[in-house]
Amino acid sequence: MKRSTTPTPKSKAAAKAVSSPRASLSTVSKDWRPEEPVEYAPLFQPTQWGPLSLGKYFLGWPGYLWPWNCIYFAVTVASYVYTTPNSKACLQMPVGCTEVLYFRNLALLWLFAGGWHYYFYMRKANGSKQKYDANWQATDSPKFLFGDQVYSNVFWSCVSGVTIWSLYEVMFMWLWQQEKAPVYYDWWSKPYYSFGLLLAIPIWREFHFYWVHRMSHWGPFYRMFHYLHHTNTNPGPWSGLAMHPIEHISTSAWF
C-alpha cells in the first residue's frame, strides 16, 4: 500500500514552525519576559505625585509597604528586641557578642534565602513560570566553587557575607557604648526624628547601593572583585549576597 504524501493540517503547522525563525524561537524557548517594561516608581516621577498615585504605591497590595516591607520590618523589630545583645555586653565580651550576632544573622539569611530556594528551586512550586532563564542552576560548572552554583553561593553568602555584616554590627555597638557614635534607645524621646529616620533609611540605602554598584562596574574593580557576583548569569535566591569579601565590605557599609 502506497503511503500518502499529502500533508495534514498538523504537519503543515509543524513545517511552518520549523521554517519560521520567529515561530521556532517562541516554540523552543521557555524563558520568561515581562509584558511591560520596567518603570520608575511614582515616588521618582514628579508627574505622578498625586494623592491617588502615591497612595496606591505606598498602601496598595502589593505595594511599597504591603506585604513585604511590613514583614521585613516586623522581623527586624522582633530580631532587635529578642536576639540582639546590648552594647555593654558587646564591649565586655566582643567575641561572644560577635558569635551571637553571626548566628542570628545566619538564621535570618537561611530563613529568607533558604526559604525561597526551597520553595522555588527544590520543590519547584512555580516550575519555570516567570523565570527569566528556564534552566535550573548549574551543578557541574568549573566557574563555581565545588562546581555547584548553589553551594558556591551559600559559601560566599554565609562565610564572607554574614561574617562581614555581623562585624559591622559589633563595631557600631562598640562605638555606641564608647559614646563615639550618636545613639539613643528610646524612640519616643525623639519621635519626629525617629520617624523621619525610619523613612530616610530605605532612600539612603538605595542611594548608597546605586553608587557602590556603579563603582563595582568600573573596569579594575569589576575584574578583581565584582566578576565573582556576575558568574551567576542564572541567579537564584542565594545569589544576591554571593560576592567577593571586598564587595561585601563596600555594600555593607551603608549603615
N, C-alpha and C positions, 0 to 999 in steps of 0.2 A: 504494500500500500504506500503510495507516494505521500510524503509529508507536505502539508500546505505551507506555503511561504508567505501567505497573506498576513501582514502584521495585524495583531489585535489592538484594540484601544489601549490596553495596558502596556504592550510592548512599544507602542508609539510614544506614550508618555515617558517611558524609561529612556528611550533613544533620545528624546528631546532634552531630558535632564542631563544626559551624558554629553550631548553635543553643545549645550549652552553652559559657558563658564559660570555665569551668574547663578543659574539654576543648580549646577553641580555644587558650587560653594555653599549655597544655602541648604542643600540636601545633606552634605557631608559634615559641615561644621556645626558644632553644638555650643560654641562659645556664645555667651550672652552679652548683649549690649542694651543699654537703657534706651527707651523710646525717645526721651527728651534729653537735650544736652544739660550738663551741669551748669547751674546758675549761682550767682551770689545770693546770700541770704538777704532778706529785706532790710536787715539792720545795716547793711553796707550798700544799699541802693537808696539814696535820698528821695528818688521819685516815688518810693513805696513807703515813705514814712507817714502813713496814715494809721489811725487807731485800729481799724479793722485788720489791715495787713500785718501790723506789728503784733496785735493781739493774737491773731491766728498763729503767727510764727512762734511766739513765746508760750502760749497757752493751749494751742491746738494739740490734737492727738493723731499721729505722733508729731511732736514739735520740739522746740529747744529744751523746754523743761520736762515735758511728759513724753515717754516714761523714763528714759534712760538717765538723764541728768539728775532726776529726783532719786532714782535708785542708787546712783553713784554717790550722791550727797548723803543719803541715809547710811550707806555702808561706811562712808568717811567718818560720819559722826559716831557711829557705833564703834568703829575701829579706834578712834581717838579716845572715847570715853572708857572702853573696856580693855584695850590691848596696848595702849601707849604708856610706857613708864614715865614718871615725872622727871623733869630736867635735873632735879637734885640727885636722883638715883643715877642718872647718866653721868653726872660729874663725879660721883663717888665710885661707881662701878662701870666704867666705859665699855669694858669688854662684854660684861653681862648685858648691858643695855643694847649694845650692837647686836648680840645674838638674838635678843627678844625681838628687836625691830626687823632683823633679817628674816626670821622665820614667820613673823606676822606678815611682812610684805610678800614673802614667798607663797604663803597660803592665799593671799589676795590674788596674786597672779595666777595661781593654779585654779582658783575659783572661777575667774573670768576667762582667761585664755584657754585654760584646760577644759573648762565647761563648754565653751563654744567649739573647741576642737572635738570634744567627744560627741557633741550633738551633730555637727555638720560634717565631720571627717571620719569619725569612727562608726557612728550609727548611720551617717549619710541620710539624715532625716529629710533633707531637702533635695537629695540627689544632686544633679548638676544644674538645677534650676537657679537662674540669676547668678551663675558662676561665670566670671569673665573668661576663665580658662577651664574648659571642660575636663582637662586631665587632672588626675589627683597628684598629690605631692610626691616628689622624687624619692625613691627608696634605694637607688643604685646609681649614684652620680658622684664622680670624684671631686666635684667643686664644693661638696658639703663635708663637714666633719662626720666621721663614721660612715660616709657615703649615703647618709639618710638626711633628707631635708628637715623632717620634724625633730629628730634627735639633735641635729645641729642647732636648730632654732631654740630648742629648750635649753641646750647648753649655754649659748650666748645670753639668753634672757635671764636665766637663773644664776649662773656662775658670775657673769660680769654685770648684767643689768641690775639685778636685785641687790647685789653687793654694793655697787656704787650709789644706787638710790638710797640704801639704808645708811651708808656712811655720811651722806649729805644730811640726813635727818639727825644723826648723832652729833655732827659738827654744829648744827644750828641749835640743838638743845643745850650743848655745852656753852655756846656763846650766850644764849639766853640766861643761863644760870650764872655766868660770869658778868652779866649785865653789859656785854659788849655788842649786843644787838637788841633793838627795841622789841619788847614783848609785853603783853598783858593777857590775863587769863579770864577776865570777866567780860563777856560780850556786852552786858548791859551797862558797864561803866563808860563805854563809848559806843552807844548804839548806832548813831549815824555813820561814824567812821567804820564800824564793823560791817554794817550793811553795804556801804559803798565799796569796801574792800572785797566783800564777797562777790559783788557784781563785777569788779575790776579784774579779779583773778583770771577768769577764762579769757578775757580780752588780752591781758598781758601774756598769758600762756600762748595764745595764737600769734601774737606779735613776736615773741621770743622765738617760737618754733619756726616761723617764716624765715627769719634772718639766719638762724642756725642752719636751717635746711638749705638755704641759698649758699651759705658758706661751704656746706658739705659737698656741693656740686662744683666747687672751684677745683680745677684740674688736679693740683698736687694733693689736696685733701681727699678728693674722690679716689684717686689711685692708691693712696696709702691706707685709707680707713673706710670711706663710705661704700666702696665697691662691695664690701662684705654684706652689707644690707641688701644690695641690689643683686646678689646671687639668687634672691628669692623672686624670680620672674613670675612665679605662680604662688603668690603669698597665701598664707593661712593665718589663723588666729595667733599662732606663736611667732609670726614673722615681724610683728611691729617692733618688738624690743630686741630682735636678733641683729646685733650690730657690734662693731669694734668697741673695746673699752674706752678709747679716746672719744668716740662719738657718744657713748653713754655719759661721759663727764660733761660734754658740751650740752647735750639735750636735757640732762637732769638739773642743770644749773639755773633753770628758770625761776625756782622759788628761792 
